[in-house]
Amino acid sequence: MLNFMCHKNFSIQFHPTHMQIVTGENGSGKSTIANAICLCLGAQARTTGRSSNVQSFIRKGETSAQLTITLANEGLEAFKPELYGKEIQIIRRIGSRQSGYKILGKTGTTFCFRINSITYLGANRRIISTRKETIDEIIQALSISPENPLCVLHQEIAKTFLISSDSRKKYQFYMKASQLDQIKQAYEQSVCTVQLLTQRVNTMKEKHVDMLRQLEPLEQEVKNIELRRDYEVKRHVLEAELISARADQARQKLLEVQYELDQIKKTKDDIDPQIIETNRKILEIDQRLENYSIEKNDLEKDANGLNELVTYFSKKKQDIQYRIHTLTQDCEIYRKILTDVELEQIYLQKQIDKYENLNQQSDDNDQRRLKIDQEISNRQEKQIEWDKIITSLTEDIRINDENAHDKQITIDFLKNELKQKQQNLDELIKIDRDKTNVYGTWMSDCLKRIQKDQRFHKKPIGPMGRYIHCIDSHWSYAVEKHLAPIMSSFICTDNHDEKILLEILSSYSFDRRPPVYVRAHSDKVHDVSGTLEHIKQANLLSIYDVLKIDNITVECALIDFKQIEATILIENLEQVKQLRQSEILHWEKIDRKVKQVVEAWTSDGSNIKFDKAFRIYTNDKQPIKYFLTHNTESLSIEELEIDIKCSYSQIQQMNTSMDELRTIRKTKLDEINQAKKASTNNKKKIKELMKELDRLNSTMPIVLDCSLADLQEKAKTYLATHTEAIRKYDEAKEKKDENVRQLADITENYEHTIKKIDFKTHQYDLLIEKINNEQSNRYEIQQEFKKLKSKSIQIHGNLSKYQKKLNQLTKKQSKKSKKPTIITRSIREIQQELDAITSYLKAHEDTNEKRREVINKYRTQRDSAKEYKQTYERCYQQIECLKQFINKRQEGFLTIAEQHQYYLRVKFQNLMKKYQFDESDIQIDHKKEQLELIIKKHQRDPASLSGGERSISTFCFLLALWQSIYQPFRLLDEIDIYMDNEKRNSSLEVLYENTLYYSSSQHIIFTPQAVDSQFWNELDVPVFNMPTPKRSL
């Protein structure tokens, strides 16, 4: 920027990363950069929100300003690379009265220049154009929209957009950003155009009626001239009677040919609309298939995410169930302790009561009382044993039920896992089929023939690329460039197998036959640990480290032929220069154990040979062919089939175990019933003995073995034990209840996720069915289209044939009509007719010049009226076509608007959830031209939200709009102006996460606030600090 706003001489270079931040205090010229980019790309001054006059951007005290921008021009979307090269430079000079452009192409000579004590290397570029229309073509080809706020959001527009609550302004912003306003404006303009055309055509029709009225007198004169000509011709009719007869015969044949020609034209007119309609149906089906493909990819991603969530919930559920089981056992142990202590306390209390009533007992019944007391004690101990047995059996049944429940859960989980594995197997088979087709559509059939052929000593291995997977997509292109020559090759064990394989391959016609290597099949992978260890110590990455190879023989072949363990991957050529200058790659070579690095590849496909010449080869990046799909983390088809069989076996074993558990439960129930029956009888006997003991106690004293003090001391000990057991039981029960609640929550989430998976699976099946139906319809319509095309070509041939025949017959008839006719009537009859004709001609005599003048005038006006009529009739037809097209455009606009609104709402809701908003939505009313952002947080009223929170909603709305249109770069100027530090940092992080989905675009953020440069640099996000500019007085 030269003399532009606050900058005297300023330049900035944006890095080719997906996000970068420009910081600086207010007035440092951040917004000036955004304004300069827009103006240099041809945007109008009013779109910057500062001024509508471009001359107002010239620095104060200067008479002109100059802007220069350099655009990358690489890849598939490059604009005329043969003319502009890899960079396009645009220069705009703004004068006090007018401004102009220069578009520069490929470089010529280079030169050096110095600015602010820094030396730069420059190049003279050739001027390609000075027209603004060229800039429009460039930005359209590169998908740049400098006037679209999704491309450049200026500071003034951002402030107005953030604080504005006007739903109409938000709707206008949304329509402009999503470019729906262009469709709507085009539709309204088309309606006005049709109305104007209709008025003009009606005027033309009225004028045609006036032309016909003016033509009537001339038409009458022409009829009289034609009548006189007829009478003149009649004088020669009798002389040419024979020729007339022959002429009549030729005329009849001519009529027949004319009729056949009319029939062919009619058939042609019927077929042409059918061809157009069939072609239109094919295009519509192709568009629907493309939409279905996008929807299918989205459903597959959602299903994968839900399956991972189900696995997580299942594992967590099993952990909680295990903790509940442990706590339940603890509770039962404490409950048993409480039961034992309570029985002992009851017994001690009875002993104390007996001791207190000792003086009232009789000495004569001591032996009887002691015997009954001993029997009661024995039966009570036996009762305690029965209770323990019942409790133990009950616990065993509960544990059995829990085990049965856990096994049922495991069976359900294994069935779901089996279903997922079956889906993965189907997907793997499809991926393997697609991967095989990469080597040619004939390859699948060729592999089947190889498998069926029994002459091989060992089945050949190939193509080798089927067994090679790149586990890091970042290096896919570099790895493919290195391995491309060997990907389609085969490996045979001996010359006999090679001869048979070549015989099979020769039956398929192709330009280049796959290479065939002869080597023995390997059982063990070569030891490359020494080479890999040296490369790892040098902090480098080997191609071997990013590959997953499914076949040992293929892996050994790659090590022998392509030296994958001694070929390294580097990020760019700068790192190559550092490696060449350092001694890091110069380690000692050990035969068959340690190799030296032979070559390297960069991520963009550049090749470096580490030999004495040290050569670097670069090339234009081509599309990836072999590593488009990745399946490195899953099992192979054979392993997955074995895994499925193991899952079936596990399910069968679990079902057998379930049957055993049911048998054990039935046995335990029978034992409990027997124990309860015995316990009931024992309790009845204890009651009878207690009654007898009470009777004896009422008549005789009882002598106890211990003192009252000892019994009371023992009772206190049991009381303390009882209290401690109650405390531990309550703690264990509380933990168990908490885990039960957690289990209920996890189970609910698990079932909800399973329902979502079923719903997504149902949607996926319906979508696959739609795709198959559409493909079937397309094939049928395509066949119909071919038939109609063939029939149209045949009709064109017949039309030319009959037209030629018609011309020949017409010429032949005109020649025959000049020959004399044979007289078939008497002279008197002819003379009378001739006298009458002669009298009429003398009465109406005129000259040939006058005749020609009248006829020419009549023909001129008649042809003009006819052409005028054809013109306005064609206009009517075109207007009807335009009306149909406008109606379709209106329907298309509504469909696009609804789809865009749906995806916008989903993206907006997902972004708002990251900021803990309870409810969020977008309501768009195209009739009222209003857009409302509905937000709610912590059940608060939207009116009570702070300005920062409303800014967050607007910020999320802006991010959601990004998916509506692709831009190679996006500039956001002070979008965080109304946010506090916490929301600003979280917004930048959310913005960074979103930029990862648009890695092919540059995202430049201008902010007046300081940011943590170290934090962002670690994320590969450059931070540029604006210097304070020198302002003119």
GUKOLMAR-154584 format. One record per residue (C-alpha): x, y, z. Coordinates in steps of 0.5 Angstrom, whole numbers, plus 2048, in hexadecimal, padded with zeros to 3 digits. Example, Ala and Ser with C-alpha at 12.3 -4.5 7.8 and 13.67 -1.06 7.14 Angstrom:
BEGIN
8197F7810 81B7FE80E 
END
This chain:
BEGIN
800800800 8038077FE 80080D801 7F9809802 7F580C808 7FA80C80E 80080880B 80580C807 809805805 8067FF808 8067F7806 8047F1809 8057E9807 8007E4809 8027DD80B 7FF7D7807 7FC7D580D 7F47D480F 7F47D9814 7F87DF816 7F77E581B 7F97ED81A 7F97F1820 7FB7F8822 7F87FE825 7F2802823 7F580781D 7FA80281B 7F7801814 7F57FA815 7EE7FC812 7F27FF80C 7F57F880A 7EE7F6809 7EB7FC805 7F27FB801 7F07F47FF 7E97F67FD 7EB7FC7F9 7F17F87F5 7EC7F37F3 7E77F77F0 7E27F87F6 7DE7FF7F6 7E08047FC 7D98047FF 7DA7FC801 7DF7FE806 7DA80280A 7DF80880B 7DE80C804 7DB80C7FD 7E08107FA 7E780C7F9 7EB8127F9 7E9813800 7EE80D801 7F48117FF 7F9813804 7F881A807 7FD81F803 7FE81A7FD 7FB81A7F6 7FB8137F5 7FB80C7F8 7FD8057F6 7FB7FE7F8 7FE7F87F6 7FC7F17F7 7FF7EA7F5 7FA7E47F5 7FC7DD7F5 7FA7D97EE 7FC7D27EF 7F87CC7EF 7F27C97EB 7EE7D07EC 7F47D47E9 7F27D97E4 7F67D97DD 7FC7D77E0 8007D77DA 7FF7DE7D9 7FF7E07E1 8047DB7E4 8037D97EB 8027E07ED 7FD7E67EB 7FF7ED7ED 7FA7F27ED 7FC7FA7EE 7F67FF7EE 7F98067EE 7F480B7F1 7F48127EF 7F18197F1 7EC8187EB 7EC8117E8 7EF80A7EA 7F28057E6 7F47FD7E6 7FA7F97E4 7FA7F27E4 8017EE7E3 8037E77E1 8097E37E1 80F7E67E3 8157E87DE 81C7EB7E1 81D7EB7E9 8207F17EC 8227F37F4 81F7F97F7 8207FC7FF 81A7FE803 81B80080B 8227FD80B 81F7F7808 8217F4801 81C7F07FD 81C7EC7F7 8177EE7F2 8157ED7EB 8137F07E4 80C7EE7E3 8097EE7DC 8027F37DC 7FD7EE7D9 7F77F37DA 7F57FA7DC 7ED7F87DC 7E97F77E2 7E57F27DF 7EB7EE7DF 7EB7EE7E6 7E47EC7E7 7E67E67E3 7EC7E47E7 7E87E57EE 7E27E17EB 7E77DC7E9 7EA7DB7F0 7E37DC7F3 7E57E37F7 7DF7E77F9 7E27EE7FC 7DC7F17FD 7D97EB800 7D97EC808 7DB7E4808 7E17E6805 7E37ED808 7DF7EF80E 7E17F680F 7E27FA816 7DC7FE815 7D77F9812 7DA7F4818 7D87F981D 7D17FB81A 7D07F3819 7D17F1820 7CD7F7824 7C77F781F 7C17F4821 7BD7F681B 7BB7EF818 7BA7F2811 7C17F4811 7C37ED813 7BF7EA80D 7C37EF808 7C97ED80B 7C87E580B 7C57E6803 7CB7EA801 7D07E5805 7CD7DF802 7CC7E27FB 7C47E07FB 7C37E87FA 7C67E77F3 7C17E17F1 7BB7E57F4 7BD7EB7F0 7BE7E77EA 7B77E47EB 7B47EB7EC 7B87EE7E6 7B67E97E1 7AE7EA7E3 7AF7F17E1 7B27EF7DB 7AD7EA7D9 7A77F07DA 7AB7F57D6 7AC7F07D0 7A57EE7D1 7A37F57D0 7A77F67CA 7A57F07C6 79D7F27C7 7A07F97C4 7A37F57BE 79C7F17BD 7987F77BD 79D7FA7B8 79D7F37B4 7957F47B3 7967FB7B0 79B7F97AB 7967F37A9 7917F97A8 7967FD7A3 7977F779F 7907F579D 7907FA797 7967F8794 7947F0795 78E7F2791 7927F578C 7977EF78C 7917EA78B 78F7EE785 7967ED782 7967E6784 78F7E5780 7927E877A 7987E477A 7937DE77B 78F7E0775 7967E1771 7987DA773 7927D7771 7937D976A 7997D476A 7967CE76E 7937CB768 7997CB765 79D7C776A 7977C276C 79C7BC76B 7A17BF770 79B7C1775 7997BA775 7A17B8777 7A17BE77B 79B7BB77F 79E7B5780 7A57B8783 7A17BD787 79D7B778A 7A47B378C 7A67BA78E 7A07BA793 7A27B3796 7A97B5797 7A77BC79A 7A27B879F 7A77B37A1 7AC7B97A2 7A77BC7A7 7A67B67AB 7AD7B57AC 7AD7BD7AE 7A87BB7B3 7AB7B57B6 7B17BA7B7 7AE7BF7BA 7AB7BA7BF 7B17B77C1 7B57BD7C2 7B17BF7C8 7B27B87CB 7BA7B87CA 7BA7BF7CE 7B57BC7D3 7B97B67D4 7C07BA7D5 7BD7BE7DA 7BA7B87DE 7C17B57DE 7C47BC7E1 7BF7BC7E6 7C17B57E8 7C87B77E8 7C77BC7ED 7C37B87F2 7C87B37F2 7CD7B87F3 7C97BB7F9 7C87B37FC 7CF7B27FC 7D17B8800 7CB7B6805 7CE7AF805 7D57B1807 7D27B580D 7CD7AF80F 7D47AB80F 7D87B0813 7D27B0818 7D17A9819 7D87A881A 7D87AD820 7D27AA823 7D57A3823 7DB7A6826 7D77A982C 7D37A282D 7DA79F82E 7DC7A4833 7D57A3837 7D579C837 7DC79C83A 7DA7A183F 7D479D841 7D8797842 7DC79A847 7D679D84B 7D379684B 7D979384E 7DA799853 7D2798855 7D3790855 7D979185A 7D579685E 7CF79285F 7D478C861 7D7791867 7CF793869 7CD78B869 7D478A86E 7D2790872 7CB78E872 7CD787875 7D178A87A 7CB78E87C 7C778887D 7CC784881 7CD78A886 7C678B886 7C4783888 7CA78388D 7C778A890 7C0786891 7C4780894 7C8785899 7C178989B 7BE78289C 7C47808A1 7C47878A4 7BC7868A5 7BD77F8A8 7C37818AD 7BE7878B0 7B97828B1 7BD77D8B4 7BB77D8BB 7B477B8B9 7B67758B5 7B576E8B9 7BB76A8BA 7B87648B9 7B77658B1 7BE7678B0 7C07618AC 7B97618A8 7BA7698A6 7C27688A4 7C07628A0 7BA76789C 7BF76D89C 7C4769899 7BF766894 7BD76D892 7C476F891 7C576A88D 7BF76B889 7C1772888 7C8771886 7C476C881 7BF77187F 7C577687E 7C8771879 7C2770875 7C1778875 7C8778872 7C777286D 7C177686B 7C477D86A 7CA779867 7C6776862 7C277C861 7C878085F 7CA77A85B 7C477B857 7C5783857 7CC782854 7CA77C84F 7C478184D 7C978784C 7CE782848 7C8780844 7C7788843 7CE789842 7CF78483D 7C8786839 7CB78D839 7D178A836 7CD786831 7CA78C82F 7D079082E 7D478A82A 7CE78A825 7CE792824 7D6791823 7D478B81F 7D078F81B 7D579581A 7DA790818 7D678D813 7D5795810 7DC796811 7DD78F80D 7D8792807 7DC798807 7E3795807 7E0791801 7DE7977FD 7E479B7FF 7E87957FC 7E47947F6 7E579C7F5 7ED79B7F6 7ED7967F1 7EA79A7EC 7EF79F7ED 7F479A7E9 7EF79A7E3 7E87977E3 7EA7907E0 7EE78F7E6 7E978C7EA 7E77877E5 7EF7867E4 7F07847EC 7EA77F7EB 7ED77B7E6 7F477B7EA 7F07787F0 7EC7737EB 7F37717E7 7F676B7EB 7FC76B7E7 80076F7EB 80576C7F0 8037727F5 7FE7787F3 80177E7F1 8007847F6 7FE78A7F3 7FC7907F1 8017927F6 7FE7987F8 7F87947FB 7FC792801 7FF799802 7FB79F806 7FE7A6808 7FC7A780F 7FD7AE80F 7F97B280A 7FE7B880A 8037B4806 7FF7B0802 8017B47FC 8087B37FD 8087AC7FE 8047AB7F8 8097AE7F4 80E7AA7F7 80A7A37F6 8067A57F0 80B7A17EB 80A79A7EF 80379B7F2 8007977EC 8057927EB 80578A7ED 8097857F1 80A77E7EF 80E7797F2 8127767EC 8127767E4 80D7717E3 8087757E7 80A77C7E3 8097787DD 8027767DF 80077D7E2 8037817DB 7FE77C7D7 7F877E7DB 7FA7867DB 7FB7857D3 7F47847D3 7F278B7D5 7F37917D0 7F67977D4 7FC79C7D2 80179A7D7 8017937DA 8037937E2 80A7917E4 80B78A7E6 8117887EB 8137817ED 8157807F4 81477B7F9 80E77C7FE 81177E805 80F77C80C 813781810 81478980F 81B78B80D 81E78F813 81E796812 81E798819 82679B819 8247A0813 81D7A2816 8217A381D 8267A881A 8207AC816 81D7AC81D 8237AF820 8237B481B 81C7B681C 81A7B4815 8147B0813 8157AA80E 8107A8809 8107A180C 80D7A4813 8077A780F 8057A180B 80179B80E 802795809 7FE78F80A 80378A806 80A788809 80C786801 80A78D7FF 80D790805 81478D803 81378F7FC 8127967FE 818796802 81C7937FD 81A7967F7 81779D7F9 81C79E800 8167A0804 8197A080A 81F7A4807 81B7AA804 8197AF808 8137B4808 8147BC80A 80F7C280A 8127C6805 8197C8801 81B7CD807 81C7C780B 8207C3805 8257C9805 8267C880D 8277C080C 82C7C2806 8317C780A 8317C2811 8347BB812 82E7B8814 82D7B380F 8347B180E 8347AB813 8387A4811 83579F80D 83479880F 83379380A 82B79080A 82A793811 82B79B810 82A79F80A 82C7A6809 8267AB806 8267AA7FF 8207B07FD 81B7B4800 8147B67FE 8107BD800 8087BD802 8077C07FB 80B7BB7F7 8127BE7F6 8177B97F6 81E7B97F9 8247B47F7 8297B47FC 82F7B27F8 8357B67F6 8317BA7F1 82C7BC7F6 8267BD7F1 81F7C07F2 8197BE7EE 8137C27EE 80C7C17EB 8057C37EA 8017C07EF 7FC7BB7EC 7F67B87F0 7F77B27F4 7F57AB7F1 7F77A57F6 7F67A87FD 7EF7AC7FC 7EC7A7802 7EF7A5808 7EE79F80C 7F479F810 7F179E817 7EC798816 7EE791814 7EE78E80E 7E978A80A 7EB78380C 7ED785814 7E6789814 7E2782812 7E677E817 7E478381C 7DD78381A 7DD77B81B 7E077C822 7DB781824 7D677C821 7D9777826 7DA77B82C 7D277D82B 7D177582B 7D5774831 7D2779835 7CB776833 7CD770836 7D077383C 7C977783D 7C577083D 7CA76D842 7C9773846 7C1772846 7C276B848 7C676D84E 7C1772850 7BB76D850 7C0768854 7C176E859 7BA770859 7B876985B 7BD769861 7BB76F863 7B476C864 7B6766868 7BA76B86C 7B477086E 7B076A86F 7B5767874 7B676E877 7AF76F878 7AE76887C 7B476A880 7B1771882 7AB76D884 7AF768889 7B376E88C 7AC77288E 7AA76C891 7B076B895 7B0772897 7A977289A 7AB76C89E 7B17708A0 7AD7768A2 7A87718A6 7AF76E8AA 7B17758AB 7AB7778AE 7AB7718B3 7B37708B5 7B97758B5 7BF7748B0 7C67748B1 7CB7778AC 7D27758AA 7D477D8AA 7D37838AE 7CE7898AC 7D478D8AB 7D77898A6 7D17888A2 7D07908A2 7D77918A0 7D678C89A 7CF78F898 7D3796898 7D8793893 7D379088F 7CF79788F 7D679A88C 7D7795887 7D0796885 7D079D884 7D779D880 7D479787B 7CE79C87A 7D27A2878 7D679E873 7D079B870 7CD7A286F 7D37A486C 7D479E867 7CC79F866 7CD7A6864 7D37A585F 7CF79F85C 7C87A485B 7CD7A9858 7D07A4853 7C97A1851 7C77A8850 7CD7A984B 7CB7A2848 7C47A5846 7C77AB843 7CC7A783F 7C77A283D 7C27A783B 7C77AB837 7C97A4834 7C27A2832 7C17A982F 7C87A882B 7C67A2828 7BF7A5826 7C37AA822 7C77A581F 7C17A181D 7BE7A781A 7C47A9816 7C57A2814 7BE7A2811 7BF7A980E 7C57A680B 7C17A0808 7BC7A5805 7C17A9802 7C57A37FF 7BE7A17FC 7BD7A87F9 7C47A87F6 7C27A17F3 7BC7A37F0 7BE7A97ED 7C47A67EA 7BF7A17E7 7BB7A67E4 7C17AA7E1 7C37A37DE 7BC7A37DB 7BC7AA7D9 7C37A97D6 7C17A47D2 7BA7A77CF 7BF7AD7CE 7C37A97C9 7BE7A67C6 7BB7AD7C4 7C17B07C2 7C27AA7BD 7BB7AB7BB 7BC7B27BA 7C37B17B6 7BF7AC7B1 7B97B17B0 7BE7B77AE 7C17B27A9 7BA7B07A6 7B87B87A6 7BF7B97A2 7BD7B479D 7B67B679C 7B87BD79B 7BD7BB796 7B77B7792 7B27BD793 7B77C2790 7B87BD78A 7B17BC789 7B07C4789 7B57C5784 7B27BF77F 7AB7C2780 7AD7C977E 7B17C7778 7AB7C2775 7A67C8776 7AA7CC770 7A97C676B 7A27C7766 79C7C4768 7987BF764 7917C2761 78B7BE764 7867C3762 7837C675C 7857CC759 77E7D075A 77F7CF761 7867D1762 7847D775E 77E7D9762 7827D8768 7887DC765 7847E2762 7817E3769 7887E376C 78A7E8767 7847ED768 7867ED770 78D7EE76F 78C7F476A 7877F776F 78C7F6775 7927F7771 7997FA775 7A07F9775 7A57F4778 7A97FA77B 7A27FC77F 7A17F5780 7A87F4783 7A77FA787 7A17F878A 7A37F178C 7A97F378F 7A67F8793 7A17F3795 7A67EE797 7AA7F379B 7A57F579F 7A27EE7A0 7A97EB7A2 7AA7F07A7 7A37EF7AA 7A57E77AA 7AB7E87AD 7A97ED7B2 7A37E87B4 7A87E27B5 7AD7E77B9 7A77E97BE 7A57E17BE 7AC7DF7C0 7AC7E57C5 7A67E27C8 7A97DB7C8 7AF7DD7CB 7AB7E17D1 7A77DB7D2 7AE7D77D3 7B17DD7D7 7AA7DC7DC 7AC7D57DD 7B37D67DE 7B17DC7E3 7AC7D77E7 7B27D27E7 7B77D77EA 7B27D97EF 7B17D17F1 7B87D17F1 7B97D77F6 7B57D47FB 7B87CD7FB 7BF7D07FC 7BD7D5801 7B97CF805 7BF7CB805 7C47D0806 7C07D380C 7C07CB80F 7C77CB80F 7C87D2811 7C47D0817 7C77CA819 7CE7CD819 7CC7D381D 7C97CE822 7CF7CA823 7D47D0823 7CF7D3829 7CF7CD82D 7D77CE82E 7D57D4832 7D07D1836 7CA7D4833 7C47D0835 7C07D182F 7C27D5828 7BF7D5821 7BE7D981B 7B77DB818 7B77DE811 7B17E180E 7B27E2806 7AB7E6806 7AC7EB80B 7B47EB80A 7B57EA811 7BB7E6815 7BA7E581C 7C07E1820 7BC7DE826 7C17DC82C 7C07DA833 7C57D9839 7C47D6840 7BC7D783F 7BD7DF83F 7B97E383A 7BD7E5834 7BC7ED835 7C07EC83C 7C67E9838 7CD7ED838 7CF7F1832 7D57EC832 7D07E6832 7CC7E982C 7D37EA828 7D47E3829 7CE7E1826 7CF7E5820 7D67E3820 7D47DB81F 7CF7DE81A 7D47E0816 7D87DA817 7D27D6815 7D27DA80E 7D97D880C 7D67D180A 7D27D5805 7D77D7800 7DE7D57FF 7E37DB7FF 7EB7DA7FE 7EC7DF804 7E87E2809 7E97E980D 7E67EA814 7E77F1816 7E67F281E 7E17ED81E 7E27EC826 7E17F4828 7DB7F382C 7DE7ED830 7E27EC836 7E97E8837 7E57E2838 7E07E2833 7E67E582E 7EB7DF82F 7E57DA82F 7E37DD828 7EA7DD825 7EA7D5827 7E47D4824 7E67D881E 7EC7D481E 7E87CD81E 7E47CF818 7EA7D1814 7EC7CA814 7E67C8810 7E87CD80B 7EF7CC80B 7F07CE803 7EE7D5805 7F27DA809 7EE7DE80F 7F17E4811 7EF7E7818 7F07EF81A 7EF7F0821 7F17F6825 7F27F282B 7F97EE82D 7F97E782C 7FE7E182F 8037E1829 8067DB82B 8007D782C 7FD7D8825 8047D7822 8047D0825 7FD7CF821 8017D181B 7FD7D881B 8027DE81A 8017E481D 8037EB81A 8037F181E 8027F881B 8077FD81C 80480481D 804808817 80780F816 801814815 80181A811 800821814 
END
